[in-house]
Amino acid sequence: MKKTWILNFSVFLLQIFTYSKALDVTQYGAVGDGVTDNSQAFLKAWEAVCSGEGDGQLIVPAGMAFMLQPLKFQGSCKSTPIVVQILGNLVASSRGNWKGDKDQWILFSDIEGLVVEGNGEINGQGSSWWEHKGSSRPTALKFKSCNNLRLSGLTHVDSAMAHIHVNGCNDVTISNLRINAPESSPNTDGIDIAVSSNVIIQDSVIATGDDCIAINSGTANIRISGIDCGPGHGISIGSLGKDGEIASVEDVCVQNCNFRGTMNGARIKTWPGGSGYARRITFNGITLDNVENPIIIDQHYNNGDSDKSTDDKSSAVEVSKVVYSNFVGTTKSEYGVNFRCSERAPCTEIFMKDVKIETASSGFGQVAQGQCLNVRGGVSTLAVPGLECLALSTDMLSWGTMPEQSCMLPQQSVQPNTRPLQDPLWVYGSGGQRLGVCNVVLTLLISFGFSYVFC
């Protein structure tokens, strides 16, 4: 019995000394008063943790607000993984006091095995930027060339431009986020993905002034599930093909998502004059509540004004092998499905299964209408609204997979093990400051009944 107690106690002490290595930004001069510029303190803390100190852990303590100017956290780092726990709030400078790069506010670049997590908030202070939408505005949080990336738990509010941008990253998991900006805020996408593969986005609530999630060129193996989207512009593939771009998007699955009061639901948008492809895309298990354009493919996209694009003879990004299955809900417009494809490069192998969309305004369950231009494909079982351009098909998916199979999660690299989100050694009676090991040991010994301890 005594040996067991001693062994357990020794293990606990070892954990204490291990956990105590984590670095706190306040150790490097950060002042969490919401006013003081903490940029240099954060950079010093990053330099330390990236060089191998702190057991690869950096903590932004709870109960504090840290104002930051534009920052670049650069790799490569000696420690893998690098864990950044954001328990407090990060606040951007207002536009009038902004110093430096306007491309992004916070950039993580060239870091292998990066974990950014916590229950804190990242506030982009975007309201001072939105009225200047014609000028350069910063994305709040950007990840560039960060493989084996995990982002979870945080609240993101009021970015000047997009809230989160992932570029050139492979094996990414984004989960349990809350992203909020006013419906009127311009270009405030929730999450933008570009030139990345094996990306999972799940279990998040996104309400912004633009796309909840946008999948851009150079992406493959994207799995999106459990997203509550609205207000906003829906979940979009694109836009693709702008300025003659050669685009590539493939193997995308969006499933078990809700759209509430959004401009679009499941959208694919491409510019005239582009080339390349968007293919093997599945939208499955979608709930709609008063959505303006529940299902839309627009190959005449022109920065939101497709009516101005009338040149059907120009090249186009080819859209093919797209499945819409298990849709139910209402639209605020008369059209539940709108396929506007190019004469030069028609949309092909577009399939619908178990789709039932009604108009919200009628109050009597009136079936929404559908319209299509230059599209080929089929329907299997129920599809409301029906489309004459889609023939009844018993072999819905010519490439041989059902929606549930094509939506299987990709094999990912093993995510790094991380310590608990809020380590008690960092919060118990510390006001967000680091506790000395001796103090923790003293507290522990007292809890075991010792009343006299030397430290």
URSUL-V108006 format. One record per residue. N is the residue number from 1. RES is the residue in one letter. PHI is phi in degrees with one decimal (* if undefined). OMEGA is omega in radians with two decimals (999 if undefined). NEAR is the number of other ideal C-beta (glycine too) atoms within 10 Angstrom. Layout:
BEGIN
[[N & RES & PHI & OMEGA & NEAR] [N & RES & PHI & OMEGA & NEAR]]
END
This chain:
BEGIN
[[1 & M & * & -3.13 & 5] [2 & K & -65.0 & 3.13 & 6] [3 & K & -64.0 & 3.11 & 7] [4 & T & -63.0 & 3.14 & 8] [5 & W & -62.5 & -3.12 & 10] [6 & I & -63.4 & 3.13 & 10] [7 & L & -62.2 & 3.12 & 10] [8 & N & -61.0 & -3.14 & 10] [9 & F & -64.9 & 3.14 & 13] [10 & S & -65.6 & 3.11 & 10] [11 & V & -63.0 & -3.14 & 10] [12 & F & -65.2 & 3.10 & 12] [13 & L & -61.3 & 3.11 & 14] [14 & L & -61.5 & 3.10 & 10] [15 & Q & -62.6 & 3.14 & 13] [16 & I & -60.8 & -3.11 & 15] [17 & F & -67.3 & 3.10 & 11] [18 & T & -70.0 & -3.11 & 11] [19 & Y & -63.6 & -3.02 & 19] [20 & S & -69.2 & -3.12 & 17] [21 & K & -75.3 & -3.07 & 11] [22 & A & -57.8 & -3.09 & 21] [23 & L & -96.3 & 3.12 & 20] [24 & D & -114.5 & -3.09 & 20] [25 & V & -59.7 & 3.13 & 26] [26 & T & -70.4 & 3.05 & 22] [27 & Q & -66.5 & -3.08 & 15] [28 & Y & -109.1 & 3.02 & 18] [29 & G & 99.1 & 3.13 & 13] [30 & A & -67.8 & -3.13 & 25] [31 & V & -119.0 & -3.03 & 16] [32 & G & -88.8 & -3.14 & 22] [33 & D & -102.7 & 3.13 & 11] [34 & G & 79.5 & -3.06 & 13] [35 & V & -122.9 & -3.10 & 10] [36 & T & -64.9 & 3.08 & 14] [37 & D & -74.5 & -3.10 & 16] [38 & N & -103.1 & -3.01 & 28] [39 & S & -58.2 & -3.09 & 18] [40 & Q & -66.0 & 3.11 & 14] [41 & A & -64.6 & 3.11 & 19] [42 & F & -66.2 & 3.13 & 23] [43 & L & -66.4 & 3.09 & 16] [44 & K & -64.6 & 3.11 & 15] [45 & A & -63.8 & 3.12 & 26] [46 & W & -64.0 & 3.13 & 23] [47 & E & -57.8 & -3.13 & 14] [48 & A & -68.7 & -3.08 & 15] [49 & V & -70.7 & 3.13 & 24] [50 & C & -70.0 & -3.14 & 20] [51 & S & -82.5 & 3.05 & 11] [52 & G & 114.1 & 3.11 & 11] [53 & E & -78.5 & 3.01 & 17] [54 & G & 70.3 & 3.12 & 21] [55 & D & 56.0 & 3.09 & 15] [56 & G & 72.4 & -3.10 & 23] [57 & Q & -121.9 & 3.08 & 23] [58 & L & -127.4 & -3.04 & 25] [59 & I & -117.2 & 2.94 & 27] [60 & V & -101.6 & -2.93 & 24] [61 & P & -68.0 & 3.14 & 24] [62 & A & -71.9 & 3.05 & 20] [63 & G & 77.5 & -3.11 & 12] [64 & M & -135.1 & 3.10 & 22] [65 & A & -122.6 & -3.04 & 18] [66 & F & -112.1 & 3.09 & 25] [67 & M & -79.9 & -3.08 & 23] [68 & L & -134.4 & 2.91 & 20] [69 & Q & -83.0 & 3.14 & 17] [70 & P & -54.1 & -3.06 & 18] [71 & L & -131.3 & 3.04 & 20] [72 & K & -124.7 & 3.07 & 15] [73 & F & -97.6 & -2.94 & 25] [74 & Q & -103.9 & 2.98 & 16] [75 & G & -101.9 & 0.10 & 19] [76 & S & -84.4 & -3.05 & 11] [77 & C & -116.2 & 3.10 & 21] [78 & K & -72.1 & -3.12 & 12] [79 & S & -87.8 & 2.99 & 19] [80 & T & -142.6 & 0.05 & 14] [81 & P & -81.8 & 2.92 & 20] [82 & I & -104.1 & -3.11 & 25] [83 & V & -114.1 & 3.08 & 24] [84 & V & -109.2 & 3.14 & 23] [85 & Q & -100.4 & -3.14 & 27] [86 & I & -101.7 & -3.14 & 23] [87 & L & -101.7 & 3.06 & 22] [88 & G & -98.9 & -3.09 & 23] [89 & N & -112.2 & 3.00 & 20] [90 & L & -107.4 & -3.05 & 26] [91 & V & -125.7 & 3.12 & 19] [92 & A & -78.3 & 2.99 & 25] [93 & S & -68.6 & 3.05 & 18] [94 & S & -71.4 & -3.09 & 14] [95 & R & -58.2 & -3.10 & 19] [96 & G & -67.1 & -3.12 & 6] [97 & N & -109.8 & -3.08 & 12] [98 & W & -67.2 & 3.11 & 18] [99 & K & -128.9 & 3.02 & 9] [100 & G & 102.8 & -2.96 & 13] [101 & D & -59.6 & 3.09 & 14] [102 & K & -103.4 & 3.08 & 16] [103 & D & -75.3 & 3.11 & 14] [104 & Q & -153.2 & 3.10 & 23] [105 & W & -90.1 & -3.13 & 28] [106 & I & -119.6 & -3.12 & 21] [107 & L & -121.9 & 2.93 & 19] [108 & F & -108.6 & -3.02 & 25] [109 & S & -136.5 & 2.99 & 17] [110 & D & 58.9 & -3.12 & 15] [111 & I & -122.0 & 3.12 & 27] [112 & E & -89.5 & 3.08 & 17] [113 & G & 71.5 & -3.14 & 21] [114 & L & -86.8 & 3.04 & 26] [115 & V & -121.7 & 3.04 & 23] [116 & V & -119.7 & -3.03 & 25] [117 & E & -148.7 & 3.10 & 19] [118 & G & 144.6 & 3.08 & 22] [119 & N & -110.7 & 3.12 & 16] [120 & G & -84.2 & -3.06 & 22] [121 & E & -129.3 & 3.04 & 17] [122 & I & -114.8 & -3.02 & 26] [123 & N & -109.9 & -3.08 & 19] [124 & G & -82.8 & 3.11 & 27] [125 & Q & 49.8 & -2.98 & 20] [126 & G & -75.0 & -3.04 & 27] [127 & S & -59.5 & 3.13 & 14] [128 & S & -76.1 & -3.12 & 17] [129 & W & -103.2 & -2.92 & 26] [130 & W & -62.1 & 3.13 & 21] [131 & E & -73.2 & 3.11 & 10] [132 & H & -108.9 & -2.99 & 12] [133 & K & -66.5 & 3.08 & 12] [134 & G & -79.3 & -3.11 & 7] [135 & S & -103.1 & -3.12 & 9] [136 & S & -66.1 & 3.11 & 11] [137 & R & -134.4 & -3.03 & 23] [138 & P & -84.9 & 2.87 & 25] [139 & T & -69.0 & -3.05 & 24] [140 & A & -72.0 & -3.04 & 27] [141 & L & -134.9 & -3.09 & 24] [142 & K & -127.8 & 3.05 & 21] [143 & F & -118.3 & -3.12 & 25] [144 & K & -127.6 & 3.10 & 20] [145 & S & 54.3 & 3.10 & 18] [146 & C & -116.7 & 3.14 & 28] [147 & N & -81.9 & -3.09 & 18] [148 & N & 57.0 & -3.06 & 22] [149 & L & -102.9 & 3.02 & 25] [150 & R & -131.8 & 3.10 & 21] [151 & L & -131.0 & -3.08 & 25] [152 & S & -156.9 & 2.91 & 19] [153 & G & 86.3 & -2.96 & 17] [154 & L & -83.8 & 2.97 & 21] [155 & T & -107.9 & -3.12 & 17] [156 & H & -118.3 & -3.07 & 26] [157 & V & -132.5 & 2.88 & 19] [158 & D & 51.8 & 3.02 & 23] [159 & S & -70.5 & 3.06 & 34] [160 & A & -66.9 & 3.12 & 31] [161 & M & -132.6 & 3.09 & 26] [162 & A & -64.7 & -3.14 & 26] [163 & H & -77.7 & -3.08 & 27] [164 & I & -136.3 & 3.10 & 25] [165 & H & -130.6 & 3.13 & 23] [166 & V & -115.6 & -3.06 & 24] [167 & N & -135.5 & 3.07 & 18] [168 & G & 68.3 & -3.11 & 16] [169 & C & -117.8 & 3.11 & 23] [170 & N & -123.2 & -3.09 & 18] [171 & D & 62.5 & -3.04 & 22] [172 & V & -125.3 & 3.00 & 23] [173 & T & -125.9 & 3.10 & 19] [174 & I & -120.7 & -3.04 & 23] [175 & S & -151.8 & 2.99 & 16] [176 & N & 53.8 & 3.09 & 15] [177 & L & -103.7 & 2.91 & 23] [178 & R & -122.3 & -3.11 & 16] [179 & I & -125.0 & -3.04 & 28] [180 & N & -137.3 & 2.98 & 18] [181 & A & -154.6 & -3.13 & 30] [182 & P & -59.4 & 3.13 & 15] [183 & E & -58.9 & -3.12 & 16] [184 & S & -84.3 & -3.09 & 9] [185 & S & -72.9 & -3.01 & 20] [186 & P & -80.6 & 2.98 & 18] [187 & N & 61.6 & -3.09 & 19] [188 & T & -92.8 & 3.10 & 32] [189 & D & -49.6 & 3.06 & 25] [190 & G & -74.0 & -3.12 & 31] [191 & I & -133.9 & 3.05 & 28] [192 & D & -111.6 & 3.12 & 21] [193 & I & -120.1 & 3.11 & 25] [194 & A & -145.6 & 3.04 & 17] [195 & V & 47.8 & -3.09 & 17] [196 & S & -140.3 & 3.14 & 25] [197 & S & -139.1 & -3.11 & 19] [198 & N & 53.4 & -3.09 & 22] [199 & V & -116.3 & 3.05 & 25] [200 & I & -115.3 & 3.05 & 19] [201 & I & -125.0 & -3.01 & 28] [202 & Q & -150.7 & 2.92 & 19] [203 & D & 53.4 & -3.11 & 15] [204 & S & -136.3 & 3.11 & 23] [205 & V & -113.2 & -3.04 & 18] [206 & I & -129.1 & 3.11 & 28] [207 & A & -138.0 & -3.03 & 21] [208 & T & -142.5 & 3.11 & 30] [209 & G & -96.4 & 3.13 & 21] [210 & D & -147.7 & -3.09 & 24] [211 & D & -58.6 & 2.99 & 29] [212 & C & -63.7 & 3.05 & 29] [213 & I & -139.9 & 3.09 & 28] [214 & A & -124.1 & 3.11 & 23] [215 & I & -103.7 & -3.04 & 28] [216 & N & -104.1 & -2.99 & 21] [217 & S & -63.5 & 3.10 & 21] [218 & G & 84.6 & -3.06 & 16] [219 & T & -109.9 & 3.11 & 23] [220 & A & -155.0 & 3.13 & 18] [221 & N & 57.7 & 3.13 & 20] [222 & I & -112.0 & 3.13 & 24] [223 & R & -123.7 & -3.09 & 21] [224 & I & -122.8 & -3.13 & 26] [225 & S & -152.1 & 3.05 & 19] [226 & G & 65.3 & -3.14 & 15] [227 & I & -99.4 & 3.00 & 24] [228 & D & -101.9 & -2.98 & 16] [229 & C & -114.3 & 3.03 & 28] [230 & G & 145.1 & -0.02 & 24] [231 & P & -71.3 & -3.13 & 19] [232 & G & 150.2 & -3.07 & 27] [233 & H & -107.7 & 3.06 & 26] [234 & G & 87.2 & 3.06 & 27] [235 & I & -107.9 & -2.96 & 28] [236 & S & -119.0 & 2.83 & 26] [237 & I & -94.5 & -3.09 & 29] [238 & G & 110.5 & 0.29 & 26] [239 & S & -80.3 & -3.08 & 24] [240 & L & -122.7 & 2.99 & 28] [241 & G & 85.0 & -3.14 & 26] [242 & K & -65.8 & 3.11 & 18] [243 & D & 55.8 & 3.09 & 7] [244 & G & 76.3 & -3.12 & 12] [245 & E & -57.3 & 2.96 & 18] [246 & I & -92.6 & -2.98 & 13] [247 & A & -97.6 & 3.04 & 23] [248 & S & -147.6 & 3.01 & 17] [249 & V & -139.4 & 3.13 & 27] [250 & E & -153.8 & 3.09 & 16] [251 & D & 59.3 & 3.12 & 18] [252 & V & -118.0 & 3.07 & 26] [253 & C & -127.6 & 3.04 & 23] [254 & V & -119.5 & -3.07 & 25] [255 & Q & -142.7 & 3.08 & 21] [256 & N & 54.1 & -3.14 & 16] [257 & C & -119.9 & 3.12 & 25] [258 & N & -115.6 & 3.05 & 18] [259 & F & -118.0 & -3.06 & 28] [260 & R & -124.2 & 3.08 & 16] [261 & G & 62.7 & -3.10 & 17] [262 & T & -88.3 & 3.05 & 29] [263 & M & -68.7 & 3.13 & 21] [264 & N & -132.3 & 2.99 & 24] [265 & G & -106.4 & 3.09 & 32] [266 & A & -94.8 & -3.02 & 27] [267 & R & -125.2 & 2.94 & 25] [268 & I & -122.6 & -3.06 & 29] [269 & K & -133.3 & 3.13 & 28] [270 & T & -135.1 & 3.14 & 32] [271 & W & -88.3 & 2.97 & 25] [272 & P & -61.8 & 3.10 & 25] [273 & G & 94.9 & 3.09 & 16] [274 & G & -83.8 & 3.08 & 25] [275 & S & -151.3 & -3.08 & 18] [276 & G & 101.3 & -3.03 & 19] [277 & Y & -154.4 & 2.88 & 18] [278 & A & -132.3 & -2.97 & 29] [279 & R & -147.8 & -3.12 & 19] [280 & R & 52.1 & -3.09 & 20] [281 & I & -122.4 & -3.12 & 25] [282 & T & -126.0 & 2.94 & 26] [283 & F & -114.3 & -3.00 & 29] [284 & N & -137.9 & 3.08 & 23] [285 & G & 70.6 & -3.03 & 19] [286 & I & -110.6 & 3.07 & 25] [287 & T & -106.6 & -3.07 & 17] [288 & L & -118.6 & 3.08 & 29] [289 & D & -133.0 & 3.07 & 16] [290 & N & 58.2 & -3.12 & 18] [291 & V & -96.6 & -3.06 & 29] [292 & E & -69.1 & 3.13 & 18] [293 & N & -127.5 & -3.05 & 21] [294 & P & -60.5 & 3.14 & 30] [295 & I & -130.2 & -3.09 & 30] [296 & I & -147.8 & 2.89 & 24] [297 & I & -117.6 & -3.09 & 29] [298 & D & -128.4 & 3.07 & 24] [299 & Q & -90.5 & 3.10 & 33] [300 & H & -114.8 & -3.07 & 22] [301 & Y & -61.9 & 3.14 & 26] [302 & N & -142.4 & 3.14 & 16] [303 & N & 56.6 & 3.09 & 11] [304 & G & 91.2 & -3.13 & 12] [305 & D & -129.5 & -3.06 & 9] [306 & S & -70.7 & 3.14 & 17] [307 & D & -64.3 & 3.14 & 8] [308 & K & -80.1 & -3.11 & 10] [309 & S & -98.9 & -3.07 & 19] [310 & T & -121.8 & -3.09 & 10] [311 & D & -84.1 & -3.14 & 13] [312 & D & -82.1 & -3.10 & 16] [313 & K & -90.7 & -3.12 & 10] [314 & S & -76.4 & 3.13 & 17] [315 & S & -67.9 & -3.12 & 17] [316 & A & -153.3 & 3.00 & 27] [317 & V & -67.2 & -3.11 & 32] [318 & E & -77.1 & 3.12 & 22] [319 & V & -111.9 & -3.08 & 30] [320 & S & -152.4 & 3.08 & 19] [321 & K & 54.1 & 3.13 & 23] [322 & V & -115.9 & -3.11 & 26] [323 & V & -119.6 & 3.01 & 25] [324 & Y & -118.0 & -3.09 & 26] [325 & S & -136.5 & 3.08 & 25] [326 & N & 57.5 & 3.02 & 17] [327 & F & -100.5 & 3.05 & 26] [328 & V & -148.9 & 3.09 & 14] [329 & G & 144.3 & -2.98 & 21] [330 & T & -126.2 & 3.06 & 21] [331 & T & -120.7 & 3.09 & 25] [332 & K & -84.7 & 3.13 & 18] [333 & S & -108.3 & 3.13 & 16] [334 & E & -80.0 & -3.08 & 14] [335 & Y & -107.0 & 3.05 & 18] [336 & G & -91.6 & -3.14 & 29] [337 & V & -133.1 & -3.12 & 29] [338 & N & -140.8 & 3.08 & 19] [339 & F & -107.5 & 3.12 & 26] [340 & R & -119.6 & -3.04 & 20] [341 & C & -103.9 & -3.02 & 26] [342 & S & -83.2 & 3.04 & 24] [343 & E & -67.2 & -3.13 & 13] [344 & R & -69.3 & -3.13 & 15] [345 & A & -136.3 & -3.10 & 22] [346 & P & -59.3 & 3.02 & 20] [347 & C & -75.6 & -3.06 & 27] [348 & T & -126.9 & -3.13 & 17] [349 & E & 52.4 & 3.06 & 19] [350 & I & -99.5 & -3.02 & 28] [351 & F & -124.3 & 3.09 & 22] [352 & M & -130.1 & 3.13 & 28] [353 & K & -146.4 & 3.09 & 21] [354 & D & 53.0 & 3.11 & 18] [355 & V & -116.3 & 3.09 & 25] [356 & K & -137.8 & -3.10 & 18] [357 & I & -120.6 & -3.14 & 26] [358 & E & -118.2 & 3.11 & 20] [359 & T & -80.7 & -3.11 & 21] [360 & A & -76.9 & -2.99 & 19] [361 & S & -77.5 & -3.04 & 13] [362 & S & -69.8 & -3.12 & 12] [363 & G & 75.7 & -3.09 & 8] [364 & F & -121.8 & 3.12 & 7] [365 & G & 69.3 & -3.13 & 9] [366 & Q & -69.2 & -3.11 & 13] [367 & V & -69.7 & 3.08 & 14] [368 & A & -72.7 & 3.12 & 24] [369 & Q & -90.9 & 3.06 & 17] [370 & G & -133.4 & 3.07 & 23] [371 & Q & -141.1 & -3.12 & 16] [372 & C & -147.5 & -3.13 & 19] [373 & L & -139.4 & 3.07 & 17] [374 & N & 56.5 & 3.14 & 19] [375 & V & -132.2 & 3.13 & 23] [376 & R & -130.9 & -3.14 & 16] [377 & G & 170.7 & -3.09 & 25] [378 & G & -158.5 & 3.05 & 21] [379 & V & -124.0 & 3.09 & 21] [380 & S & -133.5 & -3.04 & 18] [381 & T & 57.7 & -3.01 & 12] [382 & L & -70.9 & 3.00 & 11] [383 & A & -146.2 & -3.13 & 23] [384 & V & -127.8 & 0.12 & 18] [385 & P & -75.4 & 3.06 & 21] [386 & G & -82.0 & -3.13 & 16] [387 & L & -128.6 & -3.12 & 21] [388 & E & -64.5 & -3.10 & 8] [389 & C & -75.1 & 3.13 & 19] [390 & L & -106.5 & -3.10 & 21] [391 & A & -78.6 & 3.06 & 10] [392 & L & -64.7 & -3.04 & 11] [393 & S & -132.7 & 3.04 & 15] [394 & T & -88.0 & 3.10 & 7] [395 & D & -113.9 & -2.92 & 9] [396 & M & -61.3 & -3.03 & 19] [397 & L & -109.0 & -3.05 & 20] [398 & S & -69.4 & 3.13 & 13] [399 & W & -94.3 & 2.82 & 11] [400 & G & 89.0 & 3.09 & 8] [401 & T & -132.2 & 3.03 & 15] [402 & M & -85.6 & -3.11 & 14] [403 & P & -55.0 & -3.11 & 21] [404 & E & -64.0 & 3.12 & 14] [405 & Q & -73.0 & -3.13 & 11] [406 & S & -69.9 & -3.14 & 21] [407 & C & -96.7 & 3.11 & 22] [408 & M & -62.7 & -3.12 & 10] [409 & L & -67.5 & 3.13 & 13] [410 & P & -72.9 & 3.01 & 15] [411 & Q & -71.0 & -3.12 & 8] [412 & Q & -117.4 & 2.99 & 16] [413 & S & -62.8 & 3.14 & 11] [414 & V & -65.6 & 3.13 & 7] [415 & Q & -71.4 & -3.11 & 14] [416 & P & -65.5 & 3.06 & 16] [417 & N & -73.8 & 3.13 & 8] [418 & T & -126.5 & -3.13 & 15] [419 & R & -80.0 & -3.07 & 14] [420 & P & -54.7 & -3.07 & 8] [421 & L & -54.9 & -3.09 & 12] [422 & Q & -127.5 & -3.09 & 15] [423 & D & -66.0 & -3.10 & 18] [424 & P & -59.9 & 3.12 & 12] [425 & L & -66.9 & -3.08 & 19] [426 & W & -100.9 & -3.05 & 21] [427 & V & -122.5 & -3.07 & 17] [428 & Y & -67.8 & 3.08 & 11] [429 & G & 61.6 & -3.02 & 10] [430 & S & -110.9 & -3.10 & 17] [431 & G & 60.1 & 3.14 & 10] [432 & G & 88.6 & -3.13 & 18] [433 & Q & -93.3 & -3.12 & 14] [434 & R & -74.9 & 3.08 & 16] [435 & L & -84.5 & 3.03 & 19] [436 & G & -68.0 & -3.12 & 13] [437 & V & -60.0 & -3.12 & 15] [438 & C & -60.9 & 3.14 & 11] [439 & N & -62.5 & 3.13 & 14] [440 & V & -67.8 & 3.11 & 21] [441 & V & -60.6 & 3.13 & 16] [442 & L & -60.5 & 3.13 & 15] [443 & T & -60.6 & -3.13 & 14] [444 & L & -64.1 & -3.11 & 15] [445 & L & -64.3 & 3.10 & 15] [446 & I & -61.7 & -3.14 & 12] [447 & S & -66.1 & 3.10 & 8] [448 & F & -91.3 & 3.03 & 8] [449 & G & 102.6 & 3.09 & 6] [450 & F & -82.4 & -3.10 & 10] [451 & S & -114.1 & -3.09 & 6] [452 & Y & -137.1 & -3.08 & 6] [453 & V & -132.4 & 3.04 & 12] [454 & F & -88.5 & 3.03 & 5] [455 & C & -135.2 & 999 & 9]]
END
